[in-house]
């Protein structure tokens, strides 16, 4: 992924754009890894696992707000509908689902675990989409001087 980026010309405000569009991809992949590890631990009860995934969900919600701010502050790229959908809306839904499922775990464990899985799967799809989107943007748009 870094090879096409290395050849790209430097653009004003690219660092801010990177924090708004590239960094969230790593964060979402890391969140999925953390959720997988949390659920895989042989806990004696569900409470410790649900507290951890609830905290991760809350941290993710806060991070989505940070991403919104970063997207507004950068000037290197004008976000389109798809960018807003996959960088804001879908991650917000995923992290909200994960957070709510932590509270649900006390009442309906099976539904809560399915919700965590759904939230993690959403984040995984968002990460894959955004990574692919970044690569195609650099290869087909930036590389050919159509920034």
BELFEN-V565057 format. One record per residue. N is the residue number from 1. RES is the residue in one letter. SS is DSSP state (A for helix, B for strand, O for the rest). Layout:
<<N RES SS> <N RES SS>>
//
This chain:
<<1 X O> <2 X A> <3 X A> <4 X A> <5 X A> <6 X A> <7 X O> <8 X O> <9 X O> <10 X O> <11 X O> <12 X O> <13 X O> <14 X A> <15 X A> <16 X A> <17 X A> <18 X A> <19 X A> <20 X A> <21 X A> <22 X O> <23 X A> <24 X A> <25 X A> <26 X A> <27 X A> <28 X A> <29 X A> <30 X A> <31 X A> <32 X A> <33 X A> <34 X A> <35 X A> <36 X A> <37 X A> <38 X A> <39 X A> <40 X A> <41 X O> <42 X O> <43 X O> <44 X O> <45 X O> <46 X A> <47 X A> <48 X A> <49 X A> <50 X A> <51 X A> <52 X A> <53 X A> <54 X A> <55 X A> <56 X A> <57 X A> <58 X A> <59 X A> <60 X A> <61 X A> <62 X A> <63 X A> <64 X A> <65 X A> <66 X A> <67 X A> <68 X A> <69 X A> <70 X A> <71 X A> <72 X A> <73 X A> <74 X O> <75 X O> <76 X O> <77 X O> <78 X O> <79 X O> <80 X O> <81 X A> <82 X A> <83 X A> <84 X A> <85 X A> <86 X A> <87 X A> <88 X A> <89 X A> <90 X A> <91 X A> <92 X A> <93 X A> <94 X A> <95 X A> <96 X A> <97 X A> <98 X A> <99 X A> <100 X A> <101 X A> <102 X A> <103 X A> <104 X A> <105 X O> <106 X O> <107 X O> <108 X O> <109 X A> <110 X A> <111 X A> <112 X A> <113 X A> <114 X A> <115 X A> <116 X A> <117 X A> <118 X A> <119 X A> <120 X A> <121 X A> <122 X A> <123 X A> <124 X A> <125 X A> <126 X A> <127 X A> <128 X A> <129 X A> <130 X A> <131 X A> <132 X A> <133 X A> <134 X A> <135 X A> <136 X A> <137 X A> <138 X A> <139 X A> <140 X A> <141 X A> <142 X A> <143 X O> <144 X O> <145 X O> <146 X O> <147 X O>>
//
